[in-house]
Amino acid sequence: LREIPPAFVKPARFSITVIGAPLPARLRERALGVLCTDITCRYGSNEVWPIALGMSDGAGTLCPGVEARIVDAAGDEAAPGHAGHIAVRSATMVDGYFADPEATGRHFRDGWFLTGDMGRLPRPGVIELLGRADDVLNYGGLKRSPVPLETALRAIPGVRDVAVTSFASGHAIDTLGIAAVLDGRVPQDDLSPAIRLATAEWPHVLVAPIAALPVTAMGKLDRAELRRRLMAEVRFAA
């Protein structure tokens, strides 16, 4: 979107389908404003293919023939409405990974595929996606999607991009780590009140200005590396 030339004319009809993760509201608005006329979000994987359609604010309707359940780290079913690891099964699901019994054992159990995502089943036929297991924020045992908070922080003038994570630091509630890419329009000290307001419920917050967010070879945000860098900031500060 940043590279679209000023003279570009948005097509009369142009649809985009997003697969794999919720689309941040600000990015959705920008795309609809300058690039496309319609955006459809769905949840799926190569192992199962379609899982849910009509994803809005992270929640969508399970596709016909797809079953889903929420389990804890031990594989036991979570209480109704509680967050946990998403397990699915369907007639289109594969049986495992070719020549990789270790990965097959981790992700395929008793006929179910463990997606590696966290989520909830708020009501029958509806699934809410919170994010990858390593991405979800841990607030005193409660699992939360980082997307709403990141969206709020990106809306602060002077913040060009941001990513958040949480990590244990000796407190009852994890420390919230914020890596912020600033655009230089607003002095860093002037951003503090707005950041404190957006993160008011977190008792321990670390903000680290960063030149660019770390990404994987596929161009996705590398939250493991982000967490490592922020934890190093905590050790350095101590």
N, C-alpha and C positions, 0 to 999 in steps of 0.2 A: 504493500500500500504506500509506503514511503517513496517508492521509486516510480509511482504513476506520474507521468508528465502533466503539467498544468493544462495542456490543451486536450487531454484525454476526454472523450465523450462516453459516458456510461451507456452500454447497450440497452436497447429497449426491453429486452428479455435476456437475462443471464442468471442462471441458478448455480449455487455452490452447495455441495454436500460435504459436511464435516463428519469425520469418523474417528472415534477413539477417545475423545476428551471433550468436556464442556467448552463452549466458546465464550470467552469473557464478554460481558455486555458492551464494553467500550469498543472492543475490536469488531464486534458484530455491527454496531452502529456505524463505525467508519467504513466497513465493507459495503453496507447497504447504501451509504451516502455517496460513494464514489465509484464503486466497482460493479455491484450486482443488484438484482431486483428481488432475490429470494434466497434464503439460507435454510437448509434442512440439516438437522443434526441427528445422528444415529450412533448407537453403541454396538460394537461388534469386535470380532477378533478373527485372525486367520484360522484358529483351531475350531471355532464354532460357526463363524461368519455372522449373520445378523443376530443380535441379541435383543435390542430394544430400538424403537423408533420414536420420533417426535420428542427428542430430548430437549427439554426447556428448563433452564436453571438447574441442570444436572439430573433431572428426572424424566423418565419416559415410559412408554408402554411396552411390555414384553411382546416379542413377536410370537405369532401362533406356533405352537409346537416347542417353544423354549420354556424350560423350567429353571427356576433360580432359587437359591437359598443362601442364607448368610451364616457363616460359620466362624468360630473363634480360631486362635492360632493352633489349637489342638485338633481342629476338625470337627468339633461338636457344634451343633446348631445353636445359633444365638437366640436370645429371647425375642419375641415378636417386636418389630420396630427398632431394635437395637442395631448399631453399626457393627460391621465385621467384614470378613473377607467374602467376596462374591464367588459362589460356585454355580455353574450352569451345566445344563445338558440338553441335547436336542438330537434329532435324527440326522442332522448334517454334521455333527461333531466327529472329529477324527479320534482314533484310539490312542494316539501317542506320537512321539517324535521319532523319525527314522534314525536307527542306529544310535539312539541316545537314551538308554534305559534310565539313566540317572535323572535327566530332565523329565522324562515320562513319569517317573515315580513321584517327583515333586508336584507335578501339575495335574495328574490324572489319578483320581482315587475313587474306587467303588462306583465307577460309571459317571463321575462328575469331573468337570474341568475347573480347576482353581485358576481364576483369571489373573490373580496378582493385584486386583483392584479392591478397594474398600467401598462399601455401600450399605444401603438399607432397603428394606421392602416396606414402605410406609403403608401400603394397602395391597390387596390382591391384584396381581397383574401389572403392578407399577414398581419400577426399580429406580432408586436414587443413587447416582454415582458420585462418590466423594473424591476419587482420585486413586492413583497408584498407592499401594500400601506404604511405600517409602515417602510419599508426598504428603500424606494426611497429617494434620497437626494434632498433637496429643495435649489436650488441656485437662490435666488431672484425671486422665483415664477416658475422657470423652474424645471421640474422634471427629475432627472437623475438616471440611474441605478448605484448602488455602485460597481458592478462587475468589470468594466474596471479599476477603481481606485484601488480597492483591489488587482487586478492582478498585476498592476504596483508596488504597495508597497511590495507585496510578493517577487518580483524579486530583491529587494534590498538585497545585502549580509548582513547577520546578522539578518534579519527579518524572523522568522520561520512561523509565522501566523499573520494575521491582520484582523481587521474588522473596517468599518467606518460607521458613522452616521452623521446626521446634526441636529442641534437644535437651536431654537431662543435664542439669548443672548443679545438683545438690539441693534443689528446692522442691517443695511439695508439688508445684506446678512447673512444667518445663519452661525454659527460657524461650521466648519468641525471638528468632533471629531474622533480621530484615537486611537484605542486600539491595541497595538502592543505586540506580544509575541516574545521576543528576544532570540537568541540562545547563546549569550555571546561571539561569535567570534569577534564581532566588538564593540568597546566602544560606548556607547549611544551617546555621543557628536559627534562622527564621522559619525553617521547616519543622522544627521540634514540636511546637504546640499542635500543629495539625496532625503529626504522626502520633503524638501522645493521645489525642482525641480518638483517632481511628483504632488505637490499640489499648484503650482504657481498661479493658477487662483483664489484660495480661499484666501480672504484677512484676514480671522481669522481662525487659525488652532490650535487645542489643541491635543498634543500627550501624551498619557498616557501608559507607560509600564505596562504590566499586565502578571501575571503568566500563566493564561489560559483564553480563551474566555468563557463567560457565555453561557450555553446551556440550552435548555428546557428539560423536561422529555423524549422527543422523540429524544434527541441528536442533535437538530437543534440549530443554533445560536440564542440566545435570544437577539434580538436587543433592545427590550424595557428595559431590564435590563442593557444592554450596554449603552444605552442613559442615564439611571438614574445615572449610575456610573460616566460617563463623565460630566454630568451636576453638580454632586456633586463636582467634581474636580474644576470646574469653580467657584462655590460658595466658596470653600475652599481657592482658590487662591485670591479671592476678599477680 
